[in-house]
Structures are given as C-alpha cells and as structure tokens.
Amino acid sequence: MTTGLYVGRFQPFHLGHLEAVRHILSKVDELVVVVGSAHDSHTI
C-alpha cells in the first residue's frame, strides 16, 4: 500500500489543486492532504 502526501495552503482551493489531487491518487492507494494556515506562511 502506498501513501501520498500533499501539503499546501489551498487559499483558495482551485481546479489546479483538484487536478493535482487526481494525479496523485492515480499513483497511490491513499492520499493525506495537509492544509496549512491560510493567514500565516511557513506554519507547516
């Protein structure tokens, strides 16, 4: 089983993010999406 990790602020979430999620999911069995702060940079 493979796990992907996608880290971002997603501010705002857009179709490019969705396409990235779909692409990653085509390569892995599960995907963990980590959402950082929308207000503070470098918080992850």
CHARMM-style PDB file with segment names, atoms N, HN, CA, C and O in Angstrom:
ATOM      1  N   MET     1       0.846  -1.175   0.000  1.00  0.00      PROA
ATOM      2  CA  MET     1       0.000   0.000   0.000  1.00  0.00      PROA
ATOM      3  C   MET     1       0.895   1.244   0.000  1.00  0.00      PROA
ATOM      4  O   MET     1       1.814   1.355   0.811  1.00  0.00      PROA
ATOM      5  N   THR     2       0.620   2.164  -0.905  1.00  0.00      PROA
ATOM      6  HN  THR     2      -0.126   2.074  -1.564  1.00  0.00      PROA
ATOM      7  CA  THR     2       1.396   3.402  -0.979  1.00  0.00      PROA
ATOM      8  C   THR     2       0.541   4.578  -0.515  1.00  0.00      PROA
ATOM      9  O   THR     2      -0.668   4.621  -0.744  1.00  0.00      PROA
ATOM     10  N   THR     3       1.197   5.520   0.135  1.00  0.00      PROA
ATOM     11  HN  THR     3       2.179   5.485   0.321  1.00  0.00      PROA
ATOM     12  CA  THR     3       0.516   6.700   0.652  1.00  0.00      PROA
ATOM     13  C   THR     3       1.182   7.944   0.084  1.00  0.00      PROA
ATOM     14  O   THR     3       2.405   8.076   0.122  1.00  0.00      PROA
ATOM     15  N   GLY     4       0.373   8.849  -0.439  1.00  0.00      PROA
ATOM     16  HN  GLY     4      -0.620   8.742  -0.469  1.00  0.00      PROA
ATOM     17  CA  GLY     4       0.877  10.120  -0.933  1.00  0.00      PROA
ATOM     18  C   GLY     4       0.618  11.214   0.084  1.00  0.00      PROA
ATOM     19  O   GLY     4      -0.278  11.097   0.920  1.00  0.00      PROA
ATOM     20  N   LEU     5       1.404  12.277   0.010  1.00  0.00      PROA
ATOM     21  HN  LEU     5       2.131  12.372  -0.669  1.00  0.00      PROA
ATOM     22  CA  LEU     5       1.250  13.424   0.903  1.00  0.00      PROA
ATOM     23  C   LEU     5       1.212  14.688   0.051  1.00  0.00      PROA
ATOM     24  O   LEU     5       2.109  14.925  -0.757  1.00  0.00      PROA
ATOM     25  N   TYR     6       0.179  15.489   0.233  1.00  0.00      PROA
ATOM     26  HN  TYR     6      -0.550  15.296   0.890  1.00  0.00      PROA
ATOM     27  CA  TYR     6       0.024  16.744  -0.500  1.00  0.00      PROA
ATOM     28  C   TYR     6      -0.151  17.856   0.532  1.00  0.00      PROA
ATOM     29  O   TYR     6      -1.145  17.891   1.257  1.00  0.00      PROA
ATOM     30  N   VAL     7       0.813  18.753   0.590  1.00  0.00      PROA
ATOM     31  HN  VAL     7       1.621  18.725   0.001  1.00  0.00      PROA
ATOM     32  CA  VAL     7       0.820  19.828   1.578  1.00  0.00      PROA
ATOM     33  C   VAL     7       0.616  21.161   0.878  1.00  0.00      PROA
ATOM     34  O   VAL     7       1.253  21.434  -0.139  1.00  0.00      PROA
ATOM     35  N   GLY     8      -0.263  21.984   1.410  1.00  0.00      PROA
ATOM     36  HN  GLY     8      -0.781  21.762   2.236  1.00  0.00      PROA
ATOM     37  CA  GLY     8      -0.466  23.301   0.834  1.00  0.00      PROA
ATOM     38  C   GLY     8      -1.366  24.167   1.686  1.00  0.00      PROA
ATOM     39  O   GLY     8      -1.916  23.728   2.696  1.00  0.00      PROA
ATOM     40  N   ARG     9      -1.501  25.406   1.256  1.00  0.00      PROA
ATOM     41  HN  ARG     9      -1.054  25.763   0.436  1.00  0.00      PROA
ATOM     42  CA  ARG     9      -2.416  26.332   1.937  1.00  0.00      PROA
ATOM     43  C   ARG     9      -3.783  26.315   1.256  1.00  0.00      PROA
ATOM     44  O   ARG     9      -4.803  26.548   1.905  1.00  0.00      PROA
ATOM     45  N   PHE    10      -3.807  26.041  -0.046  1.00  0.00      PROA
ATOM     46  HN  PHE    10      -2.978  25.851  -0.573  1.00  0.00      PROA
ATOM     47  CA  PHE    10      -5.052  25.916  -0.807  1.00  0.00      PROA
ATOM     48  C   PHE    10      -5.950  27.142  -0.610  1.00  0.00      PROA
ATOM     49  O   PHE    10      -7.148  27.028  -0.350  1.00  0.00      PROA
ATOM     50  N   GLN    11      -5.334  28.304  -0.741  1.00  0.00      PROA
ATOM     51  HN  GLN    11      -4.361  28.397  -0.951  1.00  0.00      PROA
ATOM     52  CA  GLN    11      -6.042  29.540  -0.470  1.00  0.00      PROA
ATOM     53  C   GLN    11      -6.135  30.379  -1.730  1.00  0.00      PROA
ATOM     54  O   GLN    11      -5.223  31.156  -2.013  1.00  0.00      PROA
ATOM     55  N   PRO    12      -7.202  30.247  -2.489  1.00  0.00      PROA
ATOM     56  CA  PRO    12      -8.308  29.310  -2.332  1.00  0.00      PROA
ATOM     57  C   PRO    12      -8.032  28.008  -3.089  1.00  0.00      PROA
ATOM     58  O   PRO    12      -7.158  27.956  -3.955  1.00  0.00      PROA
ATOM     59  N   PHE    13      -8.775  26.976  -2.758  1.00  0.00      PROA
ATOM     60  HN  PHE    13      -9.485  27.018  -2.055  1.00  0.00      PROA
ATOM     61  CA  PHE    13      -8.691  25.718  -3.498  1.00  0.00      PROA
ATOM     62  C   PHE    13      -9.231  25.972  -4.902  1.00  0.00      PROA
ATOM     63  O   PHE    13     -10.291  26.579  -5.059  1.00  0.00      PROA
ATOM     64  N   HSD    14      -8.498  25.505  -5.936  1.00  0.00      PROA
ATOM     65  HN  HSD    14      -7.638  25.012  -5.809  1.00  0.00      PROA
ATOM     66  CA  HSD    14      -8.930  25.753  -7.316  1.00  0.00      PROA
ATOM     67  C   HSD    14      -8.755  24.486  -8.153  1.00  0.00      PROA
ATOM     68  O   HSD    14      -8.297  23.458  -7.653  1.00  0.00      PROA
ATOM     69  N   LEU    15      -9.118  24.570  -9.406  1.00  0.00      PROA
ATOM     70  HN  LEU    15      -9.490  25.405  -9.812  1.00  0.00      PROA
ATOM     71  CA  LEU    15      -9.092  23.394 -10.279  1.00  0.00      PROA
ATOM     72  C   LEU    15      -7.695  22.812 -10.441  1.00  0.00      PROA
ATOM     73  O   LEU    15      -7.561  21.605 -10.646  1.00  0.00      PROA
ATOM     74  N   GLY    16      -6.663  23.623 -10.356  1.00  0.00      PROA
ATOM     75  HN  GLY    16      -6.772  24.603 -10.189  1.00  0.00      PROA
ATOM     76  CA  GLY    16      -5.294  23.110 -10.414  1.00  0.00      PROA
ATOM     77  C   GLY    16      -4.989  22.201  -9.239  1.00  0.00      PROA
ATOM     78  O   GLY    16      -4.330  21.174  -9.396  1.00  0.00      PROA
ATOM     79  N   HSD    17      -5.470  22.579  -8.059  1.00  0.00      PROA
ATOM     80  HN  HSD    17      -6.005  23.414  -7.932  1.00  0.00      PROA
ATOM     81  CA  HSD    17      -5.302  21.723  -6.882  1.00  0.00      PROA
ATOM     82  C   HSD    17      -6.055  20.410  -7.082  1.00  0.00      PROA
ATOM     83  O   HSD    17      -5.532  19.337  -6.779  1.00  0.00      PROA
ATOM     84  N   LEU    18      -7.271  20.495  -7.588  1.00  0.00      PROA
ATOM     85  HN  LEU    18      -7.696  21.366  -7.835  1.00  0.00      PROA
ATOM     86  CA  LEU    18      -8.069  19.292  -7.819  1.00  0.00      PROA
ATOM     87  C   LEU    18      -7.377  18.368  -8.810  1.00  0.00      PROA
ATOM     88  O   LEU    18      -7.353  17.153  -8.612  1.00  0.00      PROA
ATOM     89  N   GLU    19      -6.822  18.925  -9.861  1.00  0.00      PROA
ATOM     90  HN  GLU    19      -6.841  19.911 -10.022  1.00  0.00      PROA
ATOM     91  CA  GLU    19      -6.107  18.114 -10.849  1.00  0.00      PROA
ATOM     92  C   GLU    19      -4.887  17.452 -10.217  1.00  0.00      PROA
ATOM     93  O   GLU    19      -4.590  16.295 -10.513  1.00  0.00      PROA
ATOM     94  N   ALA    20      -4.189  18.163  -9.361  1.00  0.00      PROA
ATOM     95  HN  ALA    20      -4.430  19.103  -9.120  1.00  0.00      PROA
ATOM     96  CA  ALA    20      -3.040  17.580  -8.656  1.00  0.00      PROA
ATOM     97  C   ALA    20      -3.486  16.422  -7.776  1.00  0.00      PROA
ATOM     98  O   ALA    20      -2.832  15.379  -7.753  1.00  0.00      PROA
ATOM     99  N   VAL    21      -4.583  16.586  -7.056  1.00  0.00      PROA
ATOM    100  HN  VAL    21      -5.114  17.433  -7.074  1.00  0.00      PROA
ATOM    101  CA  VAL    21      -5.119  15.508  -6.213  1.00  0.00      PROA
ATOM    102  C   VAL    21      -5.455  14.297  -7.071  1.00  0.00      PROA
ATOM    103  O   VAL    21      -5.102  13.172  -6.717  1.00  0.00      PROA
ATOM    104  N   ARG    22      -6.122  14.509  -8.174  1.00  0.00      PROA
ATOM    105  HN  ARG    22      -6.409  15.422  -8.462  1.00  0.00      PROA
ATOM    106  CA  ARG    22      -6.482  13.390  -9.063  1.00  0.00      PROA
ATOM    107  C   ARG    22      -5.238  12.688  -9.600  1.00  0.00      PROA
ATOM    108  O   ARG    22      -5.201  11.459  -9.671  1.00  0.00      PROA
ATOM    109  N   HSD    23      -4.227  13.457  -9.976  1.00  0.00      PROA
ATOM    110  HN  HSD    23      -4.257  14.455  -9.918  1.00  0.00      PROA
ATOM    111  CA  HSD    23      -2.989  12.874 -10.492  1.00  0.00      PROA
ATOM    112  C   HSD    23      -2.297  12.040  -9.416  1.00  0.00      PROA
ATOM    113  O   HSD    23      -1.878  10.910  -9.669  1.00  0.00      PROA
ATOM    114  N   ILE    24      -2.183  12.600  -8.227  1.00  0.00      PROA
ATOM    115  HN  ILE    24      -2.523  13.518  -8.022  1.00  0.00      PROA
ATOM    116  CA  ILE    24      -1.542  11.862  -7.134  1.00  0.00      PROA
ATOM    117  C   ILE    24      -2.317  10.585  -6.834  1.00  0.00      PROA
ATOM    118  O   ILE    24      -1.717   9.528  -6.638  1.00  0.00      PROA
ATOM    119  N   LEU    25      -3.647  10.674  -6.795  1.00  0.00      PROA
ATOM    120  HN  LEU    25      -4.135  11.532  -6.955  1.00  0.00      PROA
ATOM    121  CA  LEU    25      -4.464   9.495  -6.498  1.00  0.00      PROA
ATOM    122  C   LEU    25      -4.328   8.408  -7.559  1.00  0.00      PROA
ATOM    123  O   LEU    25      -4.568   7.235  -7.275  1.00  0.00      PROA
ATOM    124  N   SER    26      -3.951   8.784  -8.767  1.00  0.00      PROA
ATOM    125  HN  SER    26      -3.757   9.737  -8.997  1.00  0.00      PROA
ATOM    126  CA  SER    26      -3.743   7.774  -9.807  1.00  0.00      PROA
ATOM    127  C   SER    26      -2.446   7.003  -9.575  1.00  0.00      PROA
ATOM    128  O   SER    26      -2.229   5.952 -10.178  1.00  0.00      PROA
ATOM    129  N   LYS    27      -1.580   7.527  -8.698  1.00  0.00      PROA
ATOM    130  HN  LYS    27      -1.756   8.381  -8.208  1.00  0.00      PROA
ATOM    131  CA  LYS    27      -0.273   6.910  -8.441  1.00  0.00      PROA
ATOM    132  C   LYS    27      -0.185   6.190  -7.098  1.00  0.00      PROA
ATOM    133  O   LYS    27       0.701   5.358  -6.905  1.00  0.00      PROA
ATOM    134  N   VAL    28      -1.095   6.497  -6.164  1.00  0.00      PROA
ATOM    135  HN  VAL    28      -1.815   7.173  -6.321  1.00  0.00      PROA
ATOM    136  CA  VAL    28      -1.007   5.950  -4.808  1.00  0.00      PROA
ATOM    137  C   VAL    28      -2.336   5.317  -4.405  1.00  0.00      PROA
ATOM    138  O   VAL    28      -3.361   5.503  -5.061  1.00  0.00      PROA
ATOM    139  N   ASP    29      -2.288   4.560  -3.301  1.00  0.00      PROA
ATOM    140  HN  ASP    29      -1.455   4.409  -2.768  1.00  0.00      PROA
ATOM    141  CA  ASP    29      -3.502   3.928  -2.785  1.00  0.00      PROA
ATOM    142  C   ASP    29      -4.309   4.863  -1.890  1.00  0.00      PROA
ATOM    143  O   ASP    29      -5.538   4.804  -1.864  1.00  0.00      PROA
ATOM    144  N   GLU    30      -3.612   5.718  -1.164  1.00  0.00      PROA
ATOM    145  HN  GLU    30      -2.614   5.766  -1.185  1.00  0.00      PROA
ATOM    146  CA  GLU    30      -4.304   6.681  -0.312  1.00  0.00      PROA
ATOM    147  C   GLU    30      -3.529   7.991  -0.315  1.00  0.00      PROA
ATOM    148  O   GLU    30      -2.324   8.017  -0.564  1.00  0.00      PROA
ATOM    149  N   LEU    31      -4.239   9.071  -0.035  1.00  0.00      PROA
ATOM    150  HN  LEU    31      -5.219   9.049   0.167  1.00  0.00      PROA
ATOM    151  CA  LEU    31      -3.632  10.396  -0.069  1.00  0.00      PROA
ATOM    152  C   LEU    31      -3.966  11.135   1.216  1.00  0.00      PROA
ATOM    153  O   LEU    31      -5.126  11.213   1.621  1.00  0.00      PROA
ATOM    154  N   VAL    32      -2.939  11.673   1.849  1.00  0.00      PROA
ATOM    155  HN  VAL    32      -1.997  11.610   1.521  1.00  0.00      PROA
ATOM    156  CA  VAL    32      -3.108  12.527   3.021  1.00  0.00      PROA
ATOM    157  C   VAL    32      -2.918  13.966   2.553  1.00  0.00      PROA
ATOM    158  O   VAL    32      -1.881  14.307   1.984  1.00  0.00      PROA
ATOM    159  N   VAL    33      -3.918  14.803   2.794  1.00  0.00      PROA
ATOM    160  HN  VAL    33      -4.760  14.526   3.256  1.00  0.00      PROA
ATOM    161  CA  VAL    33      -3.850  16.214   2.424  1.00  0.00      PROA
ATOM    162  C   VAL    33      -3.672  17.021   3.708  1.00  0.00      PROA
ATOM    163  O   VAL    33      -4.494  16.945   4.621  1.00  0.00      PROA
ATOM    164  N   VAL    34      -2.589  17.792   3.764  1.00  0.00      PROA
ATOM    165  HN  VAL    34      -1.921  17.853   3.022  1.00  0.00      PROA
ATOM    166  CA  VAL    34      -2.286  18.615   4.938  1.00  0.00      PROA
ATOM    167  C   VAL    34      -2.517  20.070   4.557  1.00  0.00      PROA
ATOM    168  O   VAL    34      -1.902  20.585   3.623  1.00  0.00      PROA
ATOM    169  N   VAL    35      -3.406  20.724   5.285  1.00  0.00      PROA
ATOM    170  HN  VAL    35      -3.906  20.306   6.044  1.00  0.00      PROA
ATOM    171  CA  VAL    35      -3.751  22.112   4.997  1.00  0.00      PROA
ATOM    172  C   VAL    35      -3.084  23.012   6.030  1.00  0.00      PROA
ATOM    173  O   VAL    35      -3.319  22.889   7.232  1.00  0.00      PROA
ATOM    174  N   GLY    36      -2.248  23.916   5.533  1.00  0.00      PROA
ATOM    175  HN  GLY    36      -2.057  24.015   4.557  1.00  0.00      PROA
ATOM    176  CA  GLY    36      -1.580  24.871   6.415  1.00  0.00      PROA
ATOM    177  C   GLY    36      -2.449  26.081   6.665  1.00  0.00      PROA
ATOM    178  O   GLY    36      -3.557  26.185   6.139  1.00  0.00      PROA
ATOM    179  N   SER    37      -1.947  26.986   7.463  1.00  0.00      PROA
ATOM    180  HN  SER    37      -1.047  26.902   7.891  1.00  0.00      PROA
ATOM    181  CA  SER    37      -2.674  28.197   7.818  1.00  0.00      PROA
ATOM    182  C   SER    37      -2.919  29.068   6.591  1.00  0.00      PROA
ATOM    183  O   SER    37      -2.025  29.262   5.767  1.00  0.00      PROA
ATOM    184  N   ALA    38      -4.121  29.583   6.479  1.00  0.00      PROA
ATOM    185  HN  ALA    38      -4.847  29.425   7.148  1.00  0.00      PROA
ATOM    186  CA  ALA    38      -4.447  30.495   5.384  1.00  0.00      PROA
ATOM    187  C   ALA    38      -3.919  31.900   5.664  1.00  0.00      PROA
ATOM    188  O   ALA    38      -3.850  32.729   4.757  1.00  0.00      PROA
ATOM    189  N   HSD    39      -3.548  32.170   6.914  1.00  0.00      PROA
ATOM    190  HN  HSD    39      -3.604  31.497   7.651  1.00  0.00      PROA
ATOM    191  CA  HSD    39      -3.139  33.517   7.310  1.00  0.00      PROA
ATOM    192  C   HSD    39      -1.641  33.657   7.556  1.00  0.00      PROA
ATOM    193  O   HSD    39      -1.079  34.736   7.363  1.00  0.00      PROA
ATOM    194  N   ASP    40      -0.994  32.580   7.979  1.00  0.00      PROA
ATOM    195  HN  ASP    40      -1.450  31.704   8.136  1.00  0.00      PROA
ATOM    196  CA  ASP    40       0.425  32.638   8.326  1.00  0.00      PROA
ATOM    197  C   ASP    40       1.231  31.736   7.411  1.00  0.00      PROA
ATOM    198  O   ASP    40       0.897  30.562   7.249  1.00  0.00      PROA
ATOM    199  N   SER    41       2.286  32.265   6.810  1.00  0.00      PROA
ATOM    200  HN  SER    41       2.557  33.218   6.941  1.00  0.00      PROA
ATOM    201  CA  SER    41       3.139  31.444   5.958  1.00  0.00      PROA
ATOM    202  C   SER    41       4.135  30.663   6.808  1.00  0.00      PROA
ATOM    203  O   SER    41       4.401  31.016   7.957  1.00  0.00      PROA
ATOM    204  N   HSD    42       4.674  29.610   6.233  1.00  0.00      PROA
ATOM    205  HN  HSD    42       4.457  29.323   5.300  1.00  0.00      PROA
ATOM    206  CA  HSD    42       5.684  28.757   6.869  1.00  0.00      PROA
ATOM    207  C   HSD    42       5.219  28.199   8.211  1.00  0.00      PROA
ATOM    208  O   HSD    42       5.972  28.198   9.185  1.00  0.00      PROA
ATOM    209  N   THR    43       3.972  27.723   8.256  1.00  0.00      PROA
ATOM    210  HN  THR    43       3.361  27.724   7.464  1.00  0.00      PROA
ATOM    211  CA  THR    43       3.430  27.203   9.511  1.00  0.00      PROA
ATOM    212  C   THR    43       3.335  25.691   9.528  1.00  0.00      PROA
ATOM    213  O   THR    43       2.848  25.110  10.498  1.00  0.00      PROA
ATOM    214  N   ILE    44       3.789  25.053   8.475  1.00  0.00      PROA
ATOM    215  HN  ILE    44       4.185  25.525   7.687  1.00  0.00      PROA
ATOM    216  CA  ILE    44       3.700  23.591   8.423  1.00  0.00      PROA
ATOM    217  C   ILE    44       5.031  23.009   8.814  1.00  0.00      PROA
ATOM    218  OT1 ILE    44       5.187  21.788   8.840  1.00  0.00      PROA
TER     219      ILE     44
END
